[in-house]
């Protein structure tokens, strides 16, 4: 059985998994035109849809009883035919510097995910999960060791932002509490393509969180067809590719997806995205692992790999993961690798992950999954 066969089997399985025993429509998952059609079908005026959008996405309200500009009769009627997704906060952990908060959120079926809110000056970023676990099994990633339970719904993706927005509002950022979104939490976003794209569209509602698509970055380990589809559907969104190796031999070991779409095909897809993106650079994420992908030759090969398209490279010193044998390189080795890229006129930054003291950094998310 090929790797693609495995992915297709997983897709068929998770699509059949219900998120809850509730037949009511989740209004948080509906796009504006869908919500208007739903309201019209209920025999109500279409402007009621805008009122609901403001309550749900602008104020983060999930209880119809709090929507005071709707009649009591309409609110009672909505209770019988609709619901608003709301995840339960189980725990929150704050980093030593107070700038990063990791949330453990429970879904309605008992499964759990992790979401990270980061505050750095005017930049307020939320790292959002797209799946319960992950099917792709990257060897250095904690989430990948869990396996995949299911995709998140659009409403479950959006509600993570509602929880994070509440944190930022408490800190005094009231009007536009979130400035950036990175789809880099648990799961492979492009493996849950439709729900992720719907969520990005809902994030941008002016009557909601008003997060421009240009402020959203979707990370992928390398699902080549979906990268090309994303380039056609939403070229202004940010794309981050977790490359993490410069040879197929090494990447096959670290990231099994590479056996299906090797580095050359992945770089072709990145080039296609850069052509469609109109001056927006693709981000190359490179987790630097001692003795695995951090040599001078790796740096030189990386230069050649990205020479065809404008990009920026984030060098991420490896974040320790329990039960994995990998180590972070020395400070001198990190400096040398970075220097080799800079000397070749590449835009490269060493990114020391925020929240690694609370296991909230890249590759460390590993919520306890309950069913």
C-alpha positions in Angstrom: 0.0 0.0 0.0 1.4 3.4 -1.0 1.5 6.4 1.3 -1.3 8.1 -0.9 -3.5 5.0 -0.3 -3.1 5.4 3.4 -4.1 9.1 3.2 -7.1 8.3 1.1 -8.2 5.6 3.6 -7.8 8.1 6.5 -9.8 10.7 4.5 -12.7 8.2 4.0 -12.6 7.3 7.7 -12.5 10.7 9.3 -15.2 12.2 7.0 -17.7 9.7 8.5 -16.9 10.6 12.1 -19.6 12.8 13.6 -18.5 15.7 15.8 -21.5 15.4 18.1 -24.9 13.9 18.5 -26.7 17.1 17.6 -28.5 17.6 14.4 -28.9 21.4 14.8 -27.0 23.6 12.3 -23.8 25.1 13.7 -24.1 28.8 12.7 -20.4 29.4 13.4 -19.5 27.2 10.5 -21.7 29.1 8.0 -20.4 31.6 5.5 -22.5 34.8 5.3 -24.4 33.8 2.1 -25.2 30.4 3.8 -26.4 32.1 7.0 -28.6 34.4 5.0 -30.1 31.5 3.1 -30.7 29.7 6.5 -32.4 32.7 7.9 -34.6 33.2 4.8 -35.6 29.5 5.0 -36.7 30.2 8.5 -39.0 32.9 7.3 -37.0 35.8 8.9 -35.7 39.0 7.4 -32.2 38.7 5.8 -30.8 41.5 7.9 -31.1 39.2 10.9 -28.1 37.3 9.4 -25.9 40.3 9.9 -27.0 40.7 13.5 -26.0 37.0 14.1 -22.7 37.5 12.3 -21.8 40.4 14.6 -22.7 38.4 17.7 -21.0 35.2 16.7 -17.8 36.5 15.0 -17.5 40.1 16.3 -18.3 39.5 20.0 -17.7 35.8 20.3 -21.1 35.1 21.8 -22.3 31.5 21.7 -25.5 31.8 23.7 -28.6 33.0 21.9 -30.0 34.4 25.1 -27.3 37.0 25.1 -28.3 38.4 21.7 -30.5 41.2 23.1 -31.4 42.8 19.8 -33.2 39.7 18.7 -36.7 39.0 19.9 -37.2 36.4 22.6 -39.4 34.4 20.3 -36.7 34.4 17.6 -34.1 33.4 20.1 -36.2 30.5 21.4 -36.8 29.4 17.8 -33.1 29.5 17.0 -32.4 27.3 20.0 -34.5 24.5 18.5 -32.9 24.5 15.0 -29.4 25.9 15.5 -26.4 26.0 17.8 -23.1 28.0 18.0 -19.9 25.9 18.4 -18.1 26.6 21.7 -15.1 24.6 22.9 -14.6 24.0 26.6 -11.4 25.4 28.0 -9.9 22.6 30.1 -6.6 24.3 31.1 -4.4 27.2 30.2 -0.7 27.5 30.8 1.2 30.8 30.7 4.9 31.1 29.8 7.4 32.5 32.2 7.6 35.8 30.3 3.8 36.1 30.3 3.7 36.5 26.5 2.5 33.0 25.4 -0.6 31.2 26.6 -1.3 27.6 25.6 -5.0 26.5 25.8 -6.2 22.9 26.1 -9.6 22.9 24.6 -12.2 20.1 24.6 -14.4 19.4 21.7 -18.0 18.3 22.0 -17.1 14.6 21.4 -14.5 14.6 24.2 -11.4 14.9 21.9 -8.9 17.7 22.8 -6.7 20.1 20.9 -4.2 22.8 21.8 -4.2 26.4 20.7 -1.5 29.0 21.4 -1.9 32.8 21.8 1.2 34.9 21.5 1.6 38.6 22.4 4.6 40.6 21.2 4.1 44.3 21.2 1.4 45.2 18.7 1.6 41.7 17.1 -1.0 39.3 18.6 -0.7 35.9 16.9 -2.8 32.8 17.4 -1.5 29.4 16.4 -4.5 27.4 15.4 -5.1 23.6 15.2 -6.9 22.1 12.2 -7.1 18.4 13.2 -7.3 16.2 16.2 -3.8 14.6 15.9 -2.2 14.2 12.6 -1.9 11.4 10.0 1.5 12.4 8.5 3.8 11.1 11.2 6.7 13.5 11.0 9.3 11.8 13.2 10.4 14.9 15.2 6.8 16.2 15.8 4.9 15.4 19.0 1.5 15.8 17.3 2.6 13.3 14.6 3.1 10.6 17.2 -0.6 10.7 18.2 -2.0 9.6 14.8 -5.2 11.2 13.4 -8.6 11.1 14.9 -10.5 13.5 12.7 -10.7 16.8 11.0 -11.9 19.9 12.9 -15.1 21.6 11.6 -15.0 25.2 10.4 -16.7 26.2 13.7 -14.2 24.4 15.8 -11.3 26.2 14.0 -13.0 29.6 14.4 -13.8 29.0 18.0 -10.1 28.7 18.8 -9.8 32.3 17.7 -12.7 33.3 19.9 -11.0 31.9 23.0 -7.7 33.7 22.0 -9.5 36.9 21.3 -11.0 36.8 24.9 -7.4 36.6 26.2 -6.2 39.5 24.2 -9.3 41.6 25.1 -8.5 41.1 28.8 -5.0 42.5 28.0 -6.7 45.7 26.6 -6.8 44.9 22.9 -10.5 45.4 22.4 -11.4 46.4 18.8 -9.2 44.1 16.7 -7.8 41.7 19.3 -6.0 39.4 16.8 -3.5 40.7 14.3 -2.1 37.4 12.8 -3.2 33.8 12.5 -0.9 30.9 11.8 -2.3 27.5 10.9 0.6 25.7 12.5 -1.1 24.0 15.4 -2.1 20.3 15.6 -2.7 18.6 12.3 -1.9 19.3 8.6 -4.1 22.2 7.5 -4.1 21.2 3.8 -5.4 17.7 4.8 -8.5 19.5 6.0 -8.6 21.9 3.1 -12.2 22.9 2.7 -12.8 23.6 6.4 -9.6 25.6 6.7 -10.4 27.7 3.7 -13.9 28.4 4.9 -12.4 29.4 8.3 -10.0 31.8 6.6 -12.9 33.5 4.8 -14.8 33.8 8.1 -11.8 35.3 9.9 -11.9 38.2 7.4 -15.4 39.3 8.1 -15.4 43.1 8.7 -18.3 42.6 11.2 -16.2 39.9 12.9 -12.5 39.6 13.7 -11.5 41.4 10.5 -8.3 39.5 10.0 -7.1 40.1 6.4 -6.2 37.0 4.4 -2.7 38.5 4.1 -2.4 38.2 7.8 -3.0 34.4 7.7 -0.3 31.8 7.1 -1.1 28.2 6.3 1.7 25.7 7.0 2.1 22.4 5.2 4.5 19.5 5.3 4.2 19.2 1.5 0.8 18.1 0.1 1.7 19.2 -3.4 -1.8 19.1 -5.1 -3.3 21.1 -2.3 -0.6 23.7 -2.5 -1.4 24.2 -6.2 -5.1 24.3 -5.4 -4.4 26.9 -2.6 -2.4 29.0 -5.1 -5.4 29.1 -7.4 -8.1 29.6 -4.7 -6.4 32.0 -2.3 -3.1 33.3 -3.7 -2.9 36.2 -1.1 -2.8 33.9 1.9 0.7 33.2 3.3 2.2 29.7 2.6 4.8 28.2 4.9 6.4 24.9 3.9 8.0 22.7 6.5 11.0 21.5 4.5 13.5 20.5 7.2 15.9 18.6 4.9 17.8 19.1 1.7 17.9 15.6 0.4 15.2 13.1 -0.2 17.0 10.5 1.8 17.0 12.5 5.0 13.5 14.0 4.4 12.1 10.5 3.8 13.2 9.6 7.3 12.0 12.7 9.0 8.8 13.2 7.0 7.1 10.2 5.4 5.1 12.4 3.1 8.3 13.0 1.1 8.0 9.5 -0.3 4.9 10.6 -2.1 5.9 14.1 -3.1 9.7 14.4 -3.0 11.6 17.7 -2.7 11.8 18.5 -6.4 8.0 18.3 -6.8 7.5 20.3 -3.6 9.8 23.1 -4.8 7.9 23.2 -8.1 4.7 23.7 -6.2 6.3 26.5 -4.1 7.4 28.1 -7.3 3.9 27.9 -8.6 2.5 29.5 -5.4 5.1 32.4 -5.6 4.1 33.1 -9.2 0.4 33.4 -8.2 1.1 35.3 -5.0 2.0 38.6 -6.6 5.0 39.7 -4.7 4.4 37.7 -1.5 7.2 35.4 -0.6 6.8 31.7 0.3 8.2 30.9 3.8 10.5 27.9 4.2 10.4 26.5 7.7 13.6 24.6 8.5 13.9 22.9 11.9 17.6 22.6 12.6 18.5 19.2 14.1 22.0 18.4 15.3 23.8 16.0 13.0 20.8 15.4 10.8 20.3 18.5 8.6 22.6 21.2 10.0 25.8 20.8 7.9 27.5 23.3 5.7 26.5 21.2 2.7 22.9 21.2 3.9 23.0 25.0 3.9 24.5 25.2 0.4 21.9 22.7 -0.9 19.1 24.8 0.7 20.4 27.8 -1.2 20.1 25.9 -4.5 16.7 24.5 -3.7 15.1 27.9 -3.2 16.9 29.8 -5.9 13.9 29.7 -8.3 11.5 31.7 -6.3 11.4 34.6 -3.8 11.2 33.3 -0.2 12.2 33.9 3.4 13.7 31.1 5.5 12.9 30.6 9.1 15.6 28.6 10.8 14.0 27.0 13.9 16.5 25.4 16.4 14.9 22.1 17.2 12.4 22.1 20.1 12.9 19.0 22.3 10.1 16.4 22.0 9.7 13.5 24.5 10.8 10.1 23.3 12.5 11.4 20.2 16.3 11.1 19.7 16.9 14.5 18.1 18.9 17.3 19.6 19.2 21.1 19.1 22.5 22.1 17.4 25.1 24.2 19.3 24.8 28.0 19.2 27.9 28.1 17.0 26.4 25.6 14.5 23.2 27.5 14.3 25.1 30.8 13.7 27.2 29.2 11.0 24.2 27.7 9.1 22.5 31.1 9.3 25.6 32.9 8.1 25.9 30.6 5.0 22.4 31.6 3.9 22.9 35.3 4.5 26.1 35.2 2.6 24.1 34.0 -0.5 21.8 37.0 -0.2 18.8 35.0 1.2 16.4 36.4 3.7 16.9 34.1 6.6 16.0 34.5 10.3 16.7 32.3 13.3 13.4 31.9 15.0 13.6 31.0 18.7 10.1 29.6 19.3 8.0 31.3 21.8 6.5 29.2 24.7 8.9 26.3 24.6 8.9 26.4 28.4 5.3 25.4 28.3 5.6 22.9 25.4 3.8 25.4 23.1 6.6 25.7 20.5 6.7 24.4 17.0 6.4 20.6 17.0 5.6 20.3 20.7 1.8 20.3 20.7 0.5 17.0 22.0 -2.9 17.3 23.6 -4.2 14.3 25.5 -6.8 12.9 23.1 -10.0 11.6 24.7 -12.9 9.8 23.0 
